[in-house]
Amino acid sequence: MKIGTITSLVNALVLALCLKGLHYFNLIKWHPIGFYKKWGWFEESSKLFHWTFFIFLLFIIGLFVYMTMRYVYVIPAVFSSLLLGLFVTILLEWIALDLPLQLSSFKKLSIPFIVVVVCLLRFLLETANFHQREHTAQKVN
Protein backbone atom coordinates (compact mmCIF):
# COMPACT_ATOMS: atom_id res chain seq x y z
CA MET A 1 0.00 0.00 0.00
CA LYS A 2 2.91 2.35 0.74
CA ILE A 3 4.36 1.91 -2.75
CA GLY A 4 0.94 2.49 -4.33
CA THR A 5 0.49 5.69 -2.35
CA ILE A 6 3.92 7.04 -3.32
CA THR A 7 3.46 6.05 -6.96
CA SER A 8 0.03 7.68 -7.13
CA LEU A 9 1.32 10.85 -5.47
CA VAL A 10 4.23 11.16 -7.92
CA ASN A 11 1.86 10.44 -10.80
CA ALA A 12 -0.57 13.16 -9.63
CA LEU A 13 2.18 15.77 -9.17
CA VAL A 14 3.78 15.08 -12.55
CA LEU A 15 0.41 15.07 -14.31
CA ALA A 16 -0.57 18.40 -12.72
CA LEU A 17 2.78 19.94 -13.74
CA CYS A 18 2.44 18.59 -17.27
CA LEU A 19 -1.10 19.91 -17.57
CA LYS A 20 0.03 23.34 -16.38
CA GLY A 21 2.86 23.26 -18.93
CA LEU A 22 0.57 22.14 -21.74
CA HIS A 23 -1.82 24.97 -20.91
CA TYR A 24 0.99 27.51 -20.60
CA PHE A 25 2.36 26.66 -24.05
CA ASN A 26 -1.17 26.54 -25.55
CA LEU A 27 -0.98 22.84 -26.40
CA ILE A 28 -4.40 22.30 -24.84
CA LYS A 29 -7.26 24.69 -25.44
CA TRP A 30 -8.82 24.33 -21.98
CA HIS A 31 -7.63 25.18 -18.48
CA PRO A 32 -6.86 22.19 -16.22
CA ILE A 33 -8.71 23.70 -13.27
CA GLY A 34 -11.39 25.40 -15.34
CA PHE A 35 -14.03 22.98 -14.11
CA TYR A 36 -14.21 24.88 -10.81
CA LYS A 37 -15.59 27.94 -12.59
CA LYS A 38 -17.76 25.86 -14.94
CA TRP A 39 -19.43 23.94 -12.13
CA GLY A 40 -19.36 26.74 -9.54
CA TRP A 41 -17.07 24.99 -7.04
CA PHE A 42 -14.87 26.92 -4.60
CA GLU A 43 -15.36 30.23 -6.37
CA GLU A 44 -13.93 32.30 -3.51
CA SER A 45 -10.89 30.07 -3.02
CA SER A 46 -7.35 30.83 -4.12
CA LYS A 47 -5.54 29.27 -7.08
CA LEU A 48 -3.28 27.41 -4.64
CA PHE A 49 -6.29 25.69 -3.11
CA HIS A 50 -7.66 24.90 -6.58
CA TRP A 51 -4.41 23.24 -7.65
CA THR A 52 -4.00 21.43 -4.33
CA PHE A 53 -7.49 20.00 -4.51
CA PHE A 54 -6.94 19.09 -8.18
CA ILE A 55 -3.74 17.22 -7.27
CA PHE A 56 -5.64 15.47 -4.47
CA LEU A 57 -8.33 14.36 -6.95
CA LEU A 58 -5.64 13.11 -9.34
CA PHE A 59 -4.03 11.25 -6.43
CA ILE A 60 -7.29 9.52 -5.49
CA ILE A 61 -7.98 8.55 -9.10
CA GLY A 62 -4.40 7.31 -9.52
CA LEU A 63 -4.56 5.25 -6.33
CA PHE A 64 -7.84 3.70 -7.46
CA VAL A 65 -6.36 2.82 -10.87
CA TYR A 66 -3.21 1.44 -9.20
CA MET A 67 -5.16 -0.78 -6.81
CA THR A 68 -7.52 -1.94 -9.54
CA MET A 69 -4.84 -2.75 -12.06
CA ARG A 70 -2.78 -4.74 -9.56
CA TYR A 71 -5.26 -7.54 -9.99
CA VAL A 72 -5.24 -7.41 -13.78
CA TYR A 73 -1.49 -8.02 -14.08
CA VAL A 74 -2.04 -10.73 -16.68
CA ILE A 75 -2.77 -8.04 -19.30
CA PRO A 76 0.45 -6.26 -20.33
CA ALA A 77 0.62 -2.66 -19.15
CA VAL A 78 1.49 -1.49 -22.66
CA PHE A 79 -1.93 -2.43 -24.02
CA SER A 80 -3.99 -1.51 -20.99
CA SER A 81 -2.34 1.91 -20.58
CA LEU A 82 -2.72 2.67 -24.27
CA LEU A 83 -6.39 1.72 -24.41
CA LEU A 84 -7.31 3.28 -21.07
CA GLY A 85 -5.28 6.42 -21.81
CA LEU A 86 -6.83 6.93 -25.23
CA PHE A 87 -10.33 6.41 -23.88
CA VAL A 88 -9.87 8.75 -20.92
CA THR A 89 -8.15 11.55 -22.83
CA ILE A 90 -10.59 11.54 -25.72
CA LEU A 91 -13.49 11.56 -23.27
CA LEU A 92 -11.99 14.40 -21.19
CA GLU A 93 -11.25 16.59 -24.19
CA TRP A 94 -14.65 15.91 -25.67
CA ILE A 95 -16.27 17.08 -22.44
CA ALA A 96 -13.89 20.03 -21.88
CA LEU A 97 -14.18 21.38 -25.41
CA ASP A 98 -17.88 20.51 -25.90
CA LEU A 99 -17.12 18.91 -29.24
CA PRO A 100 -19.91 17.57 -31.46
CA LEU A 101 -20.03 13.87 -32.26
CA GLN A 102 -18.49 14.22 -35.70
CA LEU A 103 -15.42 12.73 -37.32
CA SER A 104 -13.96 16.22 -37.87
CA SER A 105 -13.82 16.71 -34.07
CA PHE A 106 -10.83 14.37 -33.84
CA LYS A 107 -8.67 17.06 -35.45
CA LYS A 108 -9.23 19.30 -32.42
CA LEU A 109 -7.88 16.77 -29.89
CA SER A 110 -4.49 17.52 -28.31
CA ILE A 111 -1.92 14.86 -29.15
CA PRO A 112 0.59 16.08 -26.49
CA PHE A 113 -2.13 15.66 -23.84
CA ILE A 114 -2.85 12.12 -25.03
CA VAL A 115 0.87 11.26 -24.97
CA VAL A 116 1.37 12.64 -21.45
CA VAL A 117 -1.61 10.73 -20.04
CA VAL A 118 -0.66 7.47 -21.78
CA CYS A 119 2.96 7.72 -20.55
CA LEU A 120 1.91 8.42 -16.97
CA LEU A 121 -0.64 5.61 -17.05
CA ARG A 122 2.09 3.29 -18.31
CA PHE A 123 4.26 4.32 -15.34
CA LEU A 124 1.40 3.66 -12.94
CA LEU A 125 0.36 0.33 -14.46
CA GLU A 126 3.89 -1.03 -14.90
CA THR A 127 4.61 -0.29 -11.25
CA ALA A 128 1.38 -1.99 -10.19
CA ASN A 129 2.10 -5.05 -12.36
CA PHE A 130 5.67 -5.32 -11.11
CA HIS A 131 4.73 -5.17 -7.44
CA GLN A 132 1.85 -7.61 -7.87
CA ARG A 133 4.17 -10.13 -9.58
CA GLU A 134 6.75 -9.62 -6.84
CA HIS A 135 4.09 -10.17 -4.19
CA THR A 136 2.87 -13.32 -5.96
CA ALA A 137 6.44 -14.65 -6.24
CA GLN A 138 7.02 -14.09 -2.52
CA LYS A 139 3.84 -16.03 -1.69
CA VAL A 140 5.09 -19.01 -3.71
CA ASN A 141 8.44 -19.03 -1.90
N, CA, C and O of each residue as an XYZ file, in Angstrom:
564
protein
N       0.828     -1.199      0.000
C       0.000      0.000      0.000
C       0.865      1.254      0.000
O       0.492      2.264     -0.596
N       2.031      1.196      0.671
C       2.914      2.346      0.739
C       3.455      2.692     -0.647
O       3.536      3.866     -1.009
N       3.825      1.673     -1.417
C       4.358      1.909     -2.751
C       3.269      2.472     -3.662
O       3.538      3.355     -4.477
N       2.055      1.973     -3.532
C       0.941      2.487     -4.326
C       0.647      3.942     -4.020
O       0.341      4.722     -4.922
N       0.738      4.308     -2.763
C       0.492      5.691     -2.354
C       1.558      6.621     -2.925
O       1.245      7.682     -3.466
N       2.818      6.214     -2.801
C       3.916      7.044     -3.317
C       3.831      7.155     -4.833
O       4.005      8.240     -5.389
N       3.566      6.044     -5.499
C       3.458      6.051     -6.961
C       2.313      6.940     -7.416
O       2.465      7.707     -8.367
N       1.181      6.850     -6.757
C       0.031      7.682     -7.125
C       0.291      9.155     -6.858
O      -0.150     10.009     -7.627
N       0.994      9.462     -5.789
C       1.321     10.850     -5.475
C       2.267     11.438     -6.522
O       2.058     12.555     -6.994
N       3.301     10.690     -6.882
C       4.229     11.158     -7.917
C       3.494     11.328     -9.245
O       3.705     12.309     -9.958
N       2.636     10.371     -9.570
C       1.858     10.444    -10.802
C       0.976     11.692    -10.814
O       0.898     12.378    -11.833
N       0.316     11.993     -9.706
C      -0.566     13.162     -9.628
C       0.226     14.462     -9.764
O      -0.197     15.372    -10.477
N       1.367     14.553     -9.088
C       2.179     15.766     -9.171
C       2.715     15.993    -10.582
O       2.662     17.110    -11.097
N       3.227     14.943    -11.199
C       3.781     15.082    -12.549
C       2.673     15.411    -13.545
O       2.868     16.240    -14.434
N       1.514     14.771    -13.406
C       0.406     15.068    -14.312
C      -0.066     16.508    -14.160
O      -0.350     17.168    -15.160
N      -0.156     17.006    -12.937
C      -0.566     18.399    -12.723
C       0.453     19.366    -13.328
O       0.072     20.355    -13.954
N       1.745     19.084    -13.145
C       2.778     19.939    -13.736
C       2.729     19.896    -15.254
O       2.873     20.928    -15.910
N       2.528     18.715    -15.814
C       2.440     18.592    -17.275
C       1.212     19.316    -17.816
O       1.291     19.967    -18.857
N       0.092     19.212    -17.132
C      -1.104     19.914    -17.571
C      -0.911     21.428    -17.516
O      -1.352     22.148    -18.411
N      -0.256     21.902    -16.471
C       0.029     23.338    -16.378
C       0.948     23.770    -17.519
O       0.742     24.826    -18.116
N       1.960     22.957    -17.823
C       2.859     23.264    -18.925
C       2.164     23.218    -20.277
O       2.398     24.081    -21.122
N       1.317     22.229    -20.488
C       0.573     22.140    -21.743
C      -0.352     23.333    -21.923
O      -0.514     23.837    -23.034
N      -0.959     23.784    -20.829
C      -1.825     24.967    -20.907
C      -0.994     26.232    -21.134
O      -1.386     27.105    -21.909
N       0.136     26.328    -20.468
C       0.992     27.510    -20.596
C       1.486     27.689    -22.033
O       1.526     28.810    -22.541
N       1.858     26.592    -22.683
C       2.358     26.656    -24.053
C       1.252     26.481    -25.098
O       1.535     26.239    -26.272
N       0.001     26.604    -24.671
C      -1.173     26.544    -25.551
C      -1.256     25.245    -26.356
O      -1.670     25.256    -27.515
N      -0.864     24.137    -25.745
C      -0.982     22.839    -26.398
C      -2.323     22.176    -26.094
O      -2.718     21.222    -26.763
N      -3.013     22.686    -25.086
C      -4.400     22.302    -24.839
C      -5.218     23.583    -24.822
O      -4.743     24.628    -24.378
N      -6.430     23.497    -25.298
C      -7.260     24.692    -25.439
C      -8.200     24.905    -24.256
O      -9.125     25.712    -24.352
N      -7.989     24.214    -23.164
C      -8.817     24.332    -21.980
C      -7.901     24.427    -20.774
O      -6.752     23.988    -20.813
N      -8.423     25.005    -19.705
C      -7.633     25.176    -18.481
C      -7.821     23.952    -17.590
O      -8.953     23.504    -17.402
N      -6.742     23.401    -17.038
C      -6.862     22.188    -16.217
C      -7.771     22.333    -15.002
O      -8.421     21.369    -14.598
N      -7.824     23.513    -14.422
C      -8.706     23.698    -13.269
C      -9.908     24.560    -13.631
O     -10.510     25.183    -12.756
N     -10.256     24.600    -14.892
C     -11.388     25.398    -15.344
C     -12.735     24.834    -14.944
O     -13.748     25.529    -15.019
N     -12.757     23.575    -14.517
C     -14.031     22.979    -14.112
C     -14.569     23.591    -12.829
O     -15.769     23.498    -12.570
N     -13.724     24.212    -12.022
C     -14.207     24.884    -10.813
C     -15.166     26.015    -11.183
O     -16.242     26.150    -10.599
N     -14.761     26.819    -12.155
C     -15.592     27.939    -12.589
C     -16.830     27.436    -13.330
O     -17.922     27.982    -13.173
N     -16.649     26.393    -14.137
C     -17.760     25.862    -14.942
C     -18.856     25.280    -14.055
O     -20.043     25.460    -14.328
N     -18.463     24.593    -13.009
C     -19.432     23.937    -12.128
C     -19.745     24.742    -10.869
O     -20.587     24.330    -10.071
N     -19.081     25.881    -10.678
C     -19.361     26.740     -9.536
C     -18.808     26.215     -8.216
O     -19.400     26.444     -7.161
N     -17.688     25.517     -8.267
C     -17.068     24.990     -7.045
C     -16.005     25.958     -6.552
O     -15.252     26.515     -7.350
N     -15.941     26.159     -5.260
C     -14.866     26.915     -4.596
C     -14.560     28.229     -5.312
O     -13.396     28.517     -5.591
N     -15.561     29.012     -5.607
C     -15.363     30.235     -6.372
C     -14.550     31.282     -5.611
O     -13.832     32.068     -6.228
N     -14.650     31.303     -4.291
C     -13.933     32.301     -3.509
C     -12.530     31.849     -3.129
O     -11.773     32.627     -2.549
N     -12.173     30.625     -3.439
C     -10.889     30.074     -3.016
C      -9.750     30.558     -3.908
O      -9.958     31.049     -5.018
N      -8.538     30.399     -3.377
C      -7.350     30.833     -4.117
C      -6.945     29.777     -5.152
O      -7.412     28.638     -5.121
N      -6.070     30.187     -6.060
C      -5.543     29.272     -7.079
C      -4.739     28.147     -6.428
O      -4.750     27.019     -6.921
N      -4.047     28.434     -5.336
C      -3.280     27.406     -4.638
C      -4.197     26.302     -4.127
O      -3.870     25.120     -4.234
N      -5.337     26.683     -3.577
C      -6.290     25.687     -3.113
C      -6.858     24.901     -4.292
O      -7.033     23.686     -4.202
N      -7.147     25.591     -5.399
C      -7.661     24.901     -6.582
C      -6.684     23.837     -7.066
O      -7.081     22.704     -7.339
N      -5.409     24.200     -7.174
C      -4.413     23.245     -7.647
C      -4.176     22.121     -6.633
O      -3.990     20.967     -7.018
N      -4.184     22.452     -5.356
C      -3.996     21.431     -4.326
C      -5.140     20.424     -4.345
O      -4.905     19.219     -4.265
N      -6.344     20.897     -4.448
C      -7.493     19.997     -4.511
C      -7.477     19.185     -5.801
O      -7.844     18.010     -5.791
N      -7.059     19.787     -6.907
C      -6.938     19.088     -8.176
C      -5.906     17.960     -8.081
O      -6.141     16.853     -8.566
N      -4.771     18.248     -7.459
C      -3.743     17.218     -7.268
C      -4.273     16.109     -6.365
O      -3.989     14.934     -6.596
N      -5.040     16.471     -5.340
C      -5.635     15.469     -4.468
C      -6.602     14.573     -5.247
O      -6.605     13.357     -5.060
N      -7.420     15.166     -6.118
C      -8.331     14.363     -6.952
C      -7.553     13.434     -7.877
O      -7.915     12.268     -8.036
N      -6.483     13.948     -8.488
C      -5.645     13.106     -9.343
C      -5.005     11.977     -8.549
O      -4.867     10.860     -9.048
N      -4.612     12.271     -7.301
C      -4.031     11.249     -6.433
C      -5.035     10.142     -6.126
O      -4.692      8.961     -6.191
N      -6.256     10.507     -5.797
C      -7.294      9.524     -5.488
C      -7.599      8.667     -6.715
O      -7.723      7.447     -6.606
N      -7.719      9.296     -7.870
C      -7.977      8.545     -9.100
C      -6.808      7.624     -9.420
O      -7.011      6.471     -9.800
N      -5.586      8.125     -9.269
C      -4.397      7.312     -9.525
C      -4.287      6.136     -8.574
O      -3.914      5.039     -8.990
N      -4.605      6.345     -7.307
C      -4.564      5.254     -6.334
C      -5.614      4.194     -6.651
O      -5.355      2.998     -6.520
N      -6.793      4.634     -7.067
C      -7.839      3.696     -7.463
C      -7.408      2.870     -8.672
O      -7.597      1.654     -8.698
N      -6.829      3.532     -9.672
C      -6.359      2.817    -10.868
C      -5.230      1.857    -10.497
O      -5.191      0.728    -10.986
N      -4.315      2.299     -9.636
C      -3.212      1.436     -9.201
C      -3.733      0.188     -8.505
O      -3.318     -0.926     -8.824
N      -4.640      0.375     -7.554
C      -5.156     -0.775     -6.807
C      -5.990     -1.697     -7.693
O      -5.966     -2.915     -7.516
N      -6.719     -1.129     -8.636
C      -7.521     -1.941     -9.541
C      -6.652     -2.734    -10.498
O      -6.898     -3.918    -10.730
N      -5.658     -2.104    -11.043
C      -4.835     -2.754    -12.059
C      -3.816     -3.725    -11.476
O      -3.185     -4.472    -12.224
N      -3.646     -3.730    -10.171
C      -2.777     -4.739     -9.565
C      -3.335     -6.137     -9.782
O      -2.586     -7.109     -9.870
N      -4.639     -6.228     -9.868
C      -5.258     -7.536     -9.990
C      -5.514     -7.935    -11.432
O      -6.083     -8.995    -11.695
N      -5.101     -7.099    -12.360
C      -5.236     -7.413    -13.775
C      -3.827     -7.473    -14.386
O      -3.616     -7.034    -15.516
N      -2.878     -8.016    -13.635
C      -1.491     -8.015    -14.076
C      -1.223     -9.001    -15.203
O      -0.117     -9.028    -15.743
N      -2.203     -9.805    -15.566
C      -2.043    -10.733    -16.682
C      -1.996     -9.958    -17.997
O      -1.264    -10.334    -18.912
N      -2.772     -8.876    -18.096
C      -2.774     -8.037    -19.295
C      -1.532     -7.151    -19.251
O      -1.291     -6.488    -18.243
N      -0.739     -7.128    -20.324
C       0.452     -6.256    -20.327
C       0.072     -4.791    -20.172
O      -0.937     -4.332    -20.708
N       0.896     -4.072    -19.434
C       0.617     -2.662    -19.147
C       0.677     -1.803    -20.402
O       0.066     -0.736    -20.452
N       1.403     -2.254    -21.410
C       1.487     -1.489    -22.655
C       0.104     -1.350    -23.283
O      -0.302     -0.252    -23.664
N      -0.613     -2.460    -23.388
C      -1.925     -2.433    -24.021
C      -2.971     -1.760    -23.144
O      -3.765     -0.951    -23.624
N      -2.970     -2.091    -21.867
C      -3.994     -1.514    -20.992
C      -3.805     -0.006    -20.822
O      -4.787      0.735    -20.789
N      -2.556      0.459    -20.715
C      -2.338      1.906    -20.576
C      -2.685      2.635    -21.864
O      -3.221      3.743    -21.822
N      -2.388      2.030    -23.004
C      -2.719      2.674    -24.271
C      -4.230      2.782    -24.462
O      -4.741      3.844    -24.817
N      -4.935      1.691    -24.229
C      -6.390      1.720    -24.408
C      -7.078      2.611    -23.385
O      -7.933      3.423    -23.737
N      -6.701      2.459    -22.113
C      -7.310      3.276    -21.068
C      -6.960      4.752    -21.249
O      -7.816      5.618    -21.072
N      -5.708      5.042    -21.600
C      -5.285      6.424    -21.807
C      -5.990      7.087    -22.968
O      -6.421      8.235    -22.860
N      -6.116      6.374    -24.086
C      -6.835      6.930    -25.227
C      -8.291      7.194    -24.890
O      -8.832      8.249    -25.223
N      -8.918      6.244    -24.235
C     -10.327      6.409    -23.878
C     -10.532      7.596    -22.945
O     -11.421      8.418    -23.167
N      -9.719      7.684    -21.912
C      -9.873      8.751    -20.919
C      -9.576     10.121    -21.524
O     -10.328     11.069    -21.294
N      -8.502     10.240    -22.287
C      -8.147     11.552    -22.833
C      -9.149     12.034    -23.874
O      -9.507     13.212    -23.900
N      -9.595     11.131    -24.724
C     -10.586     11.543    -25.716
C     -11.878     11.956    -25.025
O     -12.503     12.944    -25.412
N     -12.276     11.213    -24.016
C     -13.493     11.560    -23.274
C     -13.344     12.906    -22.559
O     -14.254     13.732    -22.607
N     -12.210     13.131    -21.901
C     -11.990     14.395    -21.191
C     -11.978     15.592    -22.138
O     -12.588     16.622    -21.847
N     -11.292     15.461    -23.262
C     -11.252     16.590    -24.192
C     -12.598     16.812    -24.858
O     -12.966     17.950    -25.152
N     -13.325     15.752    -25.096
C     -14.651     15.911    -25.674
C     -15.555     16.695    -24.727
O     -16.321     17.561    -25.148
N     -15.449     16.371    -23.439
C     -16.265     17.078    -22.441
C     -15.768     18.510    -22.245
O     -16.575     19.437    -22.181
N     -14.447     18.702    -22.149
C     -13.890     20.026    -21.876
C     -14.113     20.994    -23.032
O     -14.362     22.178    -22.807
N     -14.028     20.507    -24.253
C     -14.178     21.383    -25.413
C     -15.599     21.423    -25.962
O     -15.875     22.190    -26.885
N     -16.501     20.619    -25.417
C     -17.882     20.512    -25.895
C     -17.936     20.250    -27.405
O     -18.620     20.949    -28.153
N     -17.201     19.232    -27.823
C     -17.125     18.907    -29.244
C     -18.364     18.138    -29.702
O     -18.920     17.348    -28.940
N     -18.794     18.365    -30.937
C     -19.905     17.574    -31.464
C     -19.438     16.162    -31.818
O     -18.244     15.925    -31.999
N     -20.363     15.250    -31.914
C     -20.034     13.868    -32.259
C     -19.889     13.735    -33.772
O     -20.744     13.161    -34.446
N     -18.792     14.277    -34.290
C     -18.489     14.215    -35.704
C     -17.060     13.752    -35.877
O     -16.241     13.882    -34.967
N     -16.762     13.214    -37.037
C     -15.420     12.731    -37.317
C     -14.411     13.880    -37.382
O     -13.235     13.690    -37.072
N     -14.863     15.062    -37.782
C     -13.961     16.215    -37.869
C     -13.526     16.708    -36.483
O     -12.572     17.478    -36.386
N     -14.190     16.290    -35.434
C     -13.821     16.709    -34.074
C     -12.508     16.095    -33.618
O     -11.869     16.621    -32.707
N     -12.092     14.996    -34.230
C     -10.832     14.366    -33.838
C      -9.629     15.250    -34.155
O      -8.575     15.097    -33.537
N      -9.766     16.162    -35.097
C      -8.668     17.065    -35.451
C      -8.400     18.083    -34.342
O      -7.314     18.661    -34.285
N      -9.358     18.304    -33.477
C      -9.227     19.301    -32.417
C      -8.642     18.725    -31.135
O      -8.378     19.469    -30.191
N      -8.433     17.403    -31.085
C      -7.877     16.772    -29.890
C      -6.389     17.074    -29.784
O      -5.705     17.204    -30.800
N      -5.890     17.185    -28.570
C      -4.492     17.519    -28.313
C      -3.660     16.239    -28.211
O      -3.830     15.450    -27.282
N      -2.778     16.047    -29.159
C      -1.919     14.859    -29.154
C      -0.913     14.900    -27.998
O      -0.673     13.857    -27.389
N      -0.307     16.059    -27.661
C       0.587     16.080    -26.493
C      -0.116     15.663    -25.197
O       0.482     14.986    -24.360
N      -1.369     16.059    -25.029
C      -2.130     15.664    -23.842
C      -2.331     14.148    -23.821
O      -2.187     13.518    -22.774
N      -2.656     13.573    -24.953
C      -2.847     12.124    -25.032
C      -1.544     11.406    -24.701
O      -1.556     10.411    -23.976
N      -0.432     11.894    -25.217
C       0.870     11.257    -24.971
C       1.247     11.332    -23.493
O       1.728     10.352    -22.925
N       1.034     12.482    -22.877
C       1.366     12.636    -21.454
C       0.540     11.669    -20.601
O       1.084     10.993    -19.727
N      -0.749     11.603    -20.847
C      -1.608     10.727    -20.036
C      -1.264      9.258    -20.261
O      -1.228      8.484    -19.305
N      -1.010      8.863    -21.504
C      -0.659      7.467    -21.781
C       0.669      7.107    -21.123
O       0.800      6.018    -20.564
N       1.649      7.992    -21.179
C       2.956      7.715    -20.548
C       2.832      7.599    -19.029
O       3.428      6.706    -18.427
N       2.070      8.484    -18.414
C       1.915      8.416    -16.966
C       1.077      7.209    -16.542
O       1.319      6.629    -15.484
N       0.108      6.835    -17.349
C      -0.643      5.613    -17.054
C       0.259      4.389    -17.187
O       0.139      3.441    -16.411
N       1.151      4.407    -18.157
C       2.089      3.287    -18.309
C       2.982      3.182    -17.077
O       3.233      2.080    -16.589
N       3.459      4.307    -16.574
C       4.255      4.318    -15.344
C       3.469      3.710    -14.188
O       3.984      2.865    -13.456
N       2.243      4.133    -14.030
C       1.398      3.663    -12.940
C       1.106      2.165    -13.072
O       1.207      1.424    -12.094
N       0.749      1.728    -14.263
C       0.363      0.328    -14.463
C       1.561     -0.615    -14.440
O       1.457     -1.731    -13.931
N       2.685     -0.184    -14.979
C       3.894     -1.027    -14.902
C       4.333     -1.218    -13.461
O       4.743     -2.314    -13.079
N       4.252     -0.173    -12.662
C       4.607     -0.286    -11.248
C       3.649     -1.232    -10.530
O       4.076     -2.062     -9.728
N       2.367     -1.108    -10.814
C       1.375     -1.992    -10.193
C       1.600     -3.445    -10.602
O       1.548     -4.342     -9.761
N       1.852     -3.679    -11.892
C       2.101     -5.046    -12.360
C       3.357     -5.632    -11.739
O       3.367     -6.792    -11.327
N       4.420     -4.832    -11.669
C       5.673     -5.320    -11.108
C       5.503     -5.721     -9.649
O       5.947     -6.795     -9.244
N       4.872     -4.877     -8.868
C       4.734     -5.174     -7.442
C       3.752     -6.311     -7.181
O       3.904     -7.040     -6.202
N       2.758     -6.471     -8.031
C       1.853     -7.614     -7.866
C       2.578     -8.916     -8.195
O       2.394     -9.913     -7.497
N       3.396     -8.922     -9.243
C       4.170    -10.126     -9.579
C       5.188    -10.448     -8.488
O       5.409    -11.613     -8.161
N       5.799     -9.414     -7.932
C       6.753     -9.621     -6.837
C       6.040    -10.200     -5.620
O       6.556    -11.108     -4.968
N       4.868     -9.682     -5.317
C       4.086    -10.174     -4.190
C       3.670    -11.635     -4.404
O       3.729    -12.450     -3.484
N       3.250    -11.947     -5.631
C       2.866    -13.318     -5.960
C       4.065    -14.250     -5.867
O       3.921    -15.374     -5.385
N       5.230    -13.827     -6.307
C       6.436    -14.651     -6.243
C       6.849    -14.898     -4.790
O       7.324    -15.984     -4.460
N       6.673    -13.905     -3.926
C       7.019    -14.090     -2.525
C       6.068    -15.053     -1.830
O       6.474    -15.771     -0.916
N       4.798    -15.079     -2.255
C       3.844    -16.031     -1.687
C       4.228    -17.468     -2.027
O       4.094    -18.370     -1.200
N       4.708    -17.671     -3.258
C       5.095    -19.009     -3.711
C       6.299    -19.509     -2.926
O       6.364    -20.686     -2.571
N       7.257    -18.620     -2.650
C       8.444    -19.034     -1.899
C       8.081    -19.214     -0.457
O       8.937    -19.562      0.356
